[in-house]
Amino acid sequence: MNNKEEKSIKDQILGKLEKGGMKMRPKYYFVIRTILVVLTVVLLVLTVLFLISFVFFQLRFSGLHHTPSFGLPGVKAFVVSLPWVLIALIVFLTFALEYLLKKYSFTYKRPLIYSLMVVVVVVLVVGFVVSNTPLHDRFAMRAMENRLPVAGGLYREIEKRALGHAQFGQVTAVRDDEFDLETRLGERLTIKINERTIFQTALNLRVDDVVMVIGNKDNGTVDAVRIQKVPDEKFPMQRIKGRFHMMK
């Protein structure tokens, strides 16, 4: 910037001051404003990370992340059962976070799409990592004991979320043409197998196997259309099931 440009900017500022278009602010005003902006950014980051990690936890807890492997019926169950209200809130808060971050020099001169992509990737990765810690398991247990005043409703609502025609649980008994399934929340179902049932993999069911079943449920009985054994990765039922039973 040359001297003429500096003088022009200076003259514009002085002109606005003389016309009353600009007000002089004390130094503490800018300090307080900066502190508030920083606190808001921190709060937004923590809120977005919590919500994203909660969505990942909910997918894992419900077994919904296994449904796309069932083909079109599984993809439909996955899309229908996603927590779209939470996802919309996450998107809104992410844009708000990006807007505030644009006030800082490290993102100010970058194109919006680049800085937004960085924010999205970072919160997704960190949210996924957080979802695989014991944090949400502990929050869920506290929620079931009514000891989580703010976010407790989120965890209690997991029980009410439907997976369409998908059921996720642990085998408790096996018979010739049916088996018993205990869902993640302790619901006991009888799974009927017939000639139309499709096994996604060579299935040799045993007690304690974790499976996903797609089929119509009626009075505790499911006519299985598709059955697939799924990995027993940190199956949450054993840790949280008892807490949910206490609420019934």
C-alpha positions, -999 to 999 in steps of 0.1 A, spaced: 0 0 0 15 34 -11 13 67 7 -16 79 -15 -37 49 -6 -29 53 31 -38 89 29 -71 82 11 -81 56 37 -72 80 65 -92 108 49 -122 84 45 -121 74 82 -117 111 94 -146 121 71 -169 95 86 -159 105 121 -167 141 113 -201 132 99 -209 109 128 -208 78 106 -183 61 129 -181 61 167 -150 58 187 -149 27 209 -129 22 240 -102 -5 239 -121 -27 264 -150 -29 240 -129 -47 214 -113 -69 241 -147 -80 253 -160 -85 218 -130 -107 209 -135 -128 241 -172 -133 233 -164 -144 198 -137 -168 210 -161 -183 236 -188 -186 210 -165 -204 186 -154 -228 214 -190 -234 224 -200 -241 187 -170 -265 182 -179 -285 213 -216 -286 204 -209 -297 168 -184 -323 180 -209 -336 206 -238 -339 181 -217 -355 154 -202 -380 178 -237 -387 192 -250 -394 157 -221 -419 151 -229 -435 185 -266 -438 177 -258 -455 144 -235 -480 161 -259 -485 191 -288 -492 168 -268 -513 143 -280 -490 116 -245 -487 101 -248 -524 90 -281 -520 70 -265 -507 37 -249 -541 32 -284 -556 28 -288 -539 -6 -317 -517 -15 -340 -526 15 -311 -519 38 -302 -486 22 -339 -475 25 -339 -484 62 -307 -465 66 -319 -433 50 -353 -434 67 -339 -440 101 -312 -413 100 -317 -385 127 -323 -358 101 -333 -331 126 -299 -335 143 -281 -336 110 -298 -304 99 -288 -288 132 -252 -299 127 -252 -284 92 -266 -251 105 -241 -249 134 -212 -258 111 -220 -229 88 -223 -206 118 -189 -218 130 -174 -212 95 -189 -176 95 -172 -168 128 -139 -184 118 -138 -161 87 -132 -132 111 -97 -145 118 -68 -140 95 -60 -177 90 -93 -182 71 -101 -147 60 -83 -148 26 -92 -184 18 -121 -192 -5 -152 -202 15 -154 -237 0 -118 -245 11 -122 -234 47 -156 -250 50 -142 -283 37 -115 -281 63 -140 -275 91 -163 -303 79 -134 -329 77 -120 -319 110 -153 -321 129 -163 -354 112 -130 -371 120 -128 -358 156 -165 -366 161 -160 -402 149 -131 -407 172 -151 -393 202 -180 -416 194 -157 -446 199 -147 -436 234 -167 -446 265 -181 -410 267 -215 -417 252 -219 -450 269 -215 -432 303 -238 -404 292 -264 -430 282 -262 -447 316 -266 -414 334 -295 -405 311 -313 -438 319 -309 -429 357 -322 -394 350 -289 -379 360 -282 -361 327 -304 -330 328 -295 -313 295 -289 -340 269 -306 -369 287 -336 -367 263 -314 -375 233 -303 -408 248 -337 -417 260 -351 -411 226 -328 -437 211 -352 -464 223 -380 -449 204 -362 -445 171 -375 -471 146 -352 -488 121 -380 -495 97 -381 -532 92 -346 -538 105 -339 -555 138 -304 -556 154 -297 -579 184 -281 -610 199 -292 -646 193 -305 -662 226 -319 -695 213 -318 -714 180 -344 -739 167 -350 -756 133 -369 -729 115 -366 -700 139 -345 -683 166 -349 -659 194 -334 -625 193 -328 -600 221 -325 -565 207 -301 -538 220 -328 -526 244 -339 -560 257 -369 -566 235 -373 -603 229 -383 -614 193 -389 -646 176 -374 -646 141 -392 -669 116 -371 -684 88 -388 -697 56 -379 -706 20 -380 -669 10 -355 -658 36 -322 -647 22 -290 -652 41 -264 -626 31 -236 -649 41 -232 -686 49 -250 -685 82 -246 -710 110 -263 -694 139 -252 -699 174 -263 -684 207 -246 -650 214 -242 -643 177 -250 -607 167 -272 -604 137 -292 -579 116 -327 -590 104 -349 -573 79 -386 -584 79 -421 -574 90 -426 -575 128 -460 -585 143 -466 -591 180 -430 -600 188 -425 -622 157 -405 -612 126 -409 -630 93 -373 -627 81 -367 -615 46 -329 -611 50 -305 -622 78 -269 -613 82 -244 -619 109 -226 -587 118 -193 -581 136 -196 -580 174 -177 -547 176 -183 -532 211 -219 -544 210 -235 -519 234 -264 -541 246 -243 -558 273 -232 -525 288 -264 -505 286 -292 -530 284 -296 -533 322 -299 -495 325 -328 -494 300 -345 -523 318 -345 -502 349 -367 -476 331 -393 -501 319 
